[in-house]
Amino acid sequence: MKKLNIAIIGLGNIGSYLFNYLNKNKKILSKKNNCVPNVLFVSAKNKKRKRKIKIKKKLWLKNYLDATKDKNVDLIIELIGGSEGAAKKLVFNALKNKKHVVTANKALIAKYGDKLAEIAEKNKVNLEFEAAVCGGVPIIRSIKEGLIANKINKIFGIFNGTSNYILSSMDKQSKEFDEVLNDAKNLGYAESNPSADLNGDDVAAKLKILTSLCFNSYLNNNIHVEGIKNIDKIDINNANKLGYKIKLLGYSEQINNKIYQRVHPALIKKSSYVASIDGVLNAVIVDGKPVGKNIIQGEGAGPAATTSALVSDISSILRGNIKFPFSISNKERKRLKFENISKRFFSAYLRFEVLDKSGVLSNITNVFSNNNVSIKRLVQNPNKNKGISSIIIITHNSKDSSLNKIVKIIGKKIYVKKKPKLIRIDDN
């Protein structure tokens, strides 16, 4: 049986888990793929770090870039992370030297995927990145292969387990944001610096990759991104009373030959499928023809889920399937028109913490009227002891730029005690 020689670069939790998995399951993977996955080399930033795996001395590379030059190496697995530095050098060099690459690095693919795909295609090698998007949810392969017959018009869902854990825990345990974030760190669901998860950047990188695959387009940075840092327990409670849940969602949709990419918290109906996805789970919904809505859910992160995706990519290469990284040839990919969401129409939840005095409510409703935003529902919760009132307004479908303008105008009023909130409502 032929052999595929592998170099694993990066031996953190995921790299160590993968190394162990490949060694333990070598026999069954060889049978299934008619090719032996052979780990020839490993490399890590800190060789002396305590690991739960035993690695023979002869496997260690002195310099990680040596893997890109060694004629015996067929496949390089990049598990360093980050869009620059060592990861970028490794992947560019590997593809230029005609080595297959498997990576879990969403930041790198979202930033340099177009250029990397061009090099991979030119050198007739694979660049596989299933593990870069939603961990154990096989969404990349589903779009490339399982849903190949479909014309996709929309993809959306929960793409980040950390933020989903925080929002669902705030809801179920009635805790404040910071308290739940600490719990997430202690449980290993959030990193020590979780800013990319909380500010929406992690979802944005994944969404750019999915957009490119769904619409056969080049990667595009025209994307609206908001995170969850401003969501508090009051918003969660208000959403519940109004029949909604709050989730951080990523959306990409094609409307009148224009692509809209957006990442933001949204109020979604409690009865909807996505509202039931709690904890660290991810869920991706693909809307296309002829299939209609197709839903895939699963663990979005962690060594086991990521290894599942990595092995899927490794197996594809073991079988000798040379494929285009973004489904079609780089030359055939399109430069589609990407628009920002300012002219799109959304229903929205707005919350204002204001002084409880006469004239305030009429002033607020006048601002809505002057900006052509129609009010669907208004709830006023006065706190007589503190002399303040919380005003919650649900709007009819209104232009996004008008909704943001209202927040800006009212935010400057002297009767406002806290920065106003705006959360879009999604009726999917």
GIGI-V265556 format. One record per backbone hydrogen bond with DSSP energy under -1.0 kcal/mol. NH is the residue of the N-H (numbers start at 1). CO is the residue of the C=O. If there is no record, write none. Layout:
# GIGI-V265556
nh=NH co=CO
nh=NH co=CO
This chain:
# GIGI-V265556
nh=4 co=36
nh=6 co=38
nh=7 co=75
nh=8 co=41
nh=9 co=77
nh=10 co=43
nh=16 co=12
nh=17 co=13
nh=18 co=14
nh=19 co=15
nh=20 co=16
nh=21 co=17
nh=22 co=18
nh=23 co=19
nh=24 co=20
nh=25 co=21
nh=29 co=25
nh=30 co=26
nh=31 co=27
nh=32 co=28
nh=33 co=29
nh=34 co=30
nh=36 co=2
nh=38 co=4
nh=40 co=6
nh=41 co=6
nh=42 co=59
nh=43 co=8
nh=59 co=56
nh=60 co=57
nh=61 co=42
nh=66 co=63
nh=67 co=64
nh=68 co=65
nh=70 co=66
nh=73 co=70
nh=74 co=5
nh=75 co=5
nh=76 co=100
nh=77 co=7
nh=78 co=102
nh=79 co=9
nh=89 co=85
nh=90 co=86
nh=91 co=87
nh=92 co=88
nh=93 co=89
nh=94 co=90
nh=95 co=91
nh=96 co=92
nh=97 co=93
nh=98 co=95
nh=99 co=94
nh=100 co=74
nh=101 co=126
nh=102 co=76
nh=103 co=128
nh=104 co=78
nh=106 co=104
nh=109 co=105
nh=110 co=106
nh=111 co=107
nh=112 co=108
nh=113 co=109
nh=116 co=112
nh=117 co=113
nh=118 co=114
nh=119 co=115
nh=120 co=116
nh=121 co=117
nh=122 co=118
nh=123 co=119
nh=124 co=121
nh=125 co=120
nh=128 co=101
nh=132 co=129
nh=133 co=130
nh=136 co=299
nh=137 co=134
nh=139 co=137
nh=142 co=138
nh=143 co=139
nh=144 co=140
nh=145 co=141
nh=146 co=141
nh=147 co=142
nh=148 co=145
nh=150 co=147
nh=151 co=289
nh=153 co=287
nh=154 co=287
nh=155 co=252
nh=156 co=285
nh=157 co=250
nh=158 co=283
nh=164 co=160
nh=165 co=161
nh=166 co=162
nh=167 co=163
nh=168 co=164
nh=169 co=165
nh=170 co=166
nh=171 co=167
nh=172 co=168
nh=173 co=169
nh=180 co=176
nh=181 co=177
nh=182 co=178
nh=183 co=179
nh=184 co=180
nh=185 co=181
nh=186 co=182
nh=187 co=183
nh=189 co=184
nh=190 co=184
nh=198 co=194
nh=199 co=195
nh=202 co=196
nh=204 co=200
nh=205 co=201
nh=206 co=202
nh=207 co=203
nh=208 co=204
nh=209 co=205
nh=210 co=206
nh=211 co=207
nh=212 co=208
nh=213 co=209
nh=214 co=210
nh=215 co=211
nh=217 co=212
nh=218 co=334
nh=223 co=221
nh=224 co=261
nh=226 co=263
nh=228 co=198
nh=231 co=228
nh=236 co=232
nh=237 co=233
nh=238 co=234
nh=239 co=235
nh=240 co=236
nh=241 co=237
nh=242 co=238
nh=243 co=240
nh=244 co=239
nh=245 co=268
nh=247 co=266
nh=249 co=264
nh=250 co=157
nh=251 co=262
nh=252 co=155
nh=253 co=260
nh=254 co=153
nh=255 co=258
nh=258 co=255
nh=259 co=337
nh=260 co=253
nh=262 co=251
nh=263 co=224
nh=264 co=249
nh=266 co=247
nh=267 co=424
nh=268 co=245
nh=270 co=243
nh=272 co=269
nh=276 co=273
nh=277 co=274
nh=281 co=278
nh=282 co=298
nh=283 co=158
nh=284 co=296
nh=285 co=156
nh=286 co=294
nh=287 co=154
nh=288 co=292
nh=289 co=151
nh=292 co=288
nh=294 co=286
nh=296 co=284
nh=298 co=282
nh=300 co=280
nh=306 co=302
nh=307 co=303
nh=308 co=304
nh=309 co=305
nh=310 co=306
nh=311 co=307
nh=312 co=308
nh=313 co=309
nh=314 co=310
nh=315 co=311
nh=316 co=312
nh=317 co=313
nh=318 co=314
nh=319 co=315
nh=320 co=317
nh=321 co=316
nh=322 co=320
nh=327 co=324
nh=328 co=326
nh=332 co=329
nh=334 co=216
nh=339 co=259
nh=344 co=341
nh=346 co=398
nh=349 co=423
nh=350 co=393
nh=351 co=421
nh=352 co=391
nh=354 co=389
nh=355 co=415
nh=356 co=387
nh=357 co=355
nh=360 co=357
nh=363 co=359
nh=364 co=360
nh=365 co=361
nh=366 co=362
nh=367 co=363
nh=368 co=364
nh=369 co=365
nh=370 co=366
nh=371 co=367
nh=372 co=369
nh=373 co=368
nh=376 co=394
nh=377 co=394
nh=379 co=392
nh=381 co=390
nh=383 co=388
nh=387 co=383
nh=388 co=383
nh=389 co=354
nh=390 co=381
nh=391 co=352
nh=392 co=379
nh=393 co=350
nh=394 co=377
nh=395 co=348
nh=396 co=374
nh=398 co=346
nh=400 co=344
nh=401 co=342
nh=403 co=399
nh=404 co=400
nh=405 co=401
nh=406 co=402
nh=407 co=403
nh=408 co=404
nh=409 co=405
nh=410 co=406
nh=411 co=407
nh=413 co=410
nh=416 co=413
nh=417 co=353
nh=418 co=353
nh=421 co=351
nh=423 co=349
nh=425 co=347
nh=426 co=267
